[in-house]
Amino acid sequence: MHMKDRNLILILLTVTLLYLTVSCRTSDEGRKLWLENTAELSFTYKHRPLMEYDTDLWQKGFSNNEFWITKDDLSDFFHVRLDRTPAVGNKVTGQLDYQFRNEGIHRLKNLHFETVKIDENGRIWLYCNHKEIGLVIGPME
């Protein structure tokens, strides 16, 4: 192996490690900011709020381990199905269907959510690190 090849490999490895380090830190920082700044029922994707619940514009519902919020005119919604009832510190697996701003219906399967927090009102904070999705749902009772 030539010296140029070794240098190129070292540069590529360094860049890859830096990218991974920054990506993880960004995700952790985004999760922390989301948790600190989200109090109401909501859907956040990649640190961008796509929906914040307003009783005048949205309807909500639940059944077993499913929760949904739909805009009154049915144009925007999200619906999450979980494999079990969330408890703080537990991970739950779910499927998320959503549509916002007439961008078409999206379906994400096998999302692994961490149950970050459950407040005294029964609202549940779920966060998927892999997709950077934060949901505040509930209560589910």
C-alpha positions in Angstrom: 0.0 0.0 0.0 1.4 3.4 -0.9 1.7 6.3 1.4 -1.0 8.3 -0.5 -3.5 5.4 0.0 -2.8 5.2 3.7 -3.2 9.0 4.1 -6.5 8.9 2.1 -7.8 6.0 4.3 -6.8 7.9 7.5 -8.6 11.1 6.2 -11.7 9.1 5.4 -11.8 7.4 8.8 -11.3 10.7 10.6 -14.1 12.4 8.6 -16.4 9.5 9.3 -15.7 9.5 13.0 -16.2 13.3 13.2 -19.5 12.9 11.4 -20.7 10.2 13.7 -19.7 12.2 16.8 -21.5 15.3 15.6 -24.6 13.4 14.6 -25.0 11.7 17.9 -24.4 15.0 19.8 -26.9 16.8 17.6 -29.5 14.1 18.2 -29.0 14.2 22.0 -29.1 18.0 22.0 -32.3 17.9 19.9 -33.9 15.5 22.2 -33.1 17.6 25.2 -34.4 20.8 23.6 -37.6 19.0 22.5 -38.2 17.7 26.0 -37.5 21.2 27.6 -39.7 23.1 25.2 -42.7 20.8 24.6 -45.6 20.9 27.0 -48.6 20.2 24.9 -49.7 17.4 22.6 -47.5 17.6 19.6 -45.5 16.0 16.7 -41.9 17.1 16.2 -39.7 15.8 13.3 -36.0 16.5 13.1 -36.4 19.4 15.6 -39.2 20.9 13.6 -42.7 21.1 15.1 -45.2 19.8 12.6 -48.2 20.0 14.9 -49.1 21.5 18.2 -52.5 20.7 19.6 -55.1 23.4 19.7 -58.6 22.4 21.0 -60.2 24.8 18.5 -58.6 23.1 15.4 -57.9 19.5 16.3 -59.6 16.4 17.6 -57.8 13.6 19.6 -58.7 10.0 20.4 -57.2 6.8 21.7 -58.1 3.1 21.8 -55.9 0.5 23.6 -52.3 1.4 22.6 -53.3 3.7 19.7 -53.4 7.5 19.8 -54.4 9.9 17.0 -54.8 13.6 16.5 -56.7 14.9 13.4 -57.3 18.4 12.2 -61.0 19.3 12.1 -61.0 19.6 8.3 -59.1 16.2 8.1 -56.2 17.7 6.1 -53.5 17.0 8.7 -53.2 14.1 11.2 -50.9 11.7 13.0 -51.8 8.2 14.3 -49.4 6.1 16.3 -49.9 2.4 17.2 -47.7 1.0 20.0 -46.9 -2.5 20.9 -47.7 -1.9 24.5 -48.6 0.8 27.0 -45.7 3.2 27.6 -44.1 3.4 31.0 -41.2 5.8 31.9 -37.9 4.3 31.0 -39.4 1.6 28.7 -39.0 1.4 25.0 -42.1 0.8 22.9 -42.2 -0.1 19.2 -44.7 1.5 17.0 -46.0 2.4 13.6 -46.6 6.1 12.8 -48.9 7.4 10.0 -49.0 11.1 9.4 -49.8 13.8 6.9 -49.1 17.5 7.2 -49.2 20.4 4.8 -50.7 18.3 2.0 -47.4 16.5 1.6 -49.0 13.0 1.3 -49.5 10.3 3.8 -46.3 8.9 5.3 -46.0 5.5 7.1 -43.0 4.6 9.3 -42.9 1.1 10.7 -40.9 -0.5 13.5 -40.0 2.8 15.2 -38.4 2.4 18.6 -39.6 5.1 21.0 -38.2 5.8 24.4 -40.8 6.7 27.0 -39.1 9.8 28.3 -41.7 11.3 30.6 -45.3 10.9 31.8 -46.7 13.9 33.6 -49.4 14.1 36.3 -52.1 14.6 33.6 -51.2 11.4 31.8 -49.4 13.0 28.8 -46.7 10.8 27.5 -43.4 12.0 25.9 -42.1 9.5 23.3 -38.8 10.0 21.4 -37.3 8.0 18.5 -33.6 8.8 18.3 -33.1 7.1 15.0 -35.7 9.2 13.1 -35.6 12.2 15.5 -39.3 12.1 16.1 -40.8 13.5 19.3 -44.4 12.8 20.2 -46.4 14.1 23.1 -49.6 12.0 23.3 -52.2 11.1 25.9 -53.7 10.6 28.2 -54.4 7.0 27.1 -57.0 6.2 29.8 
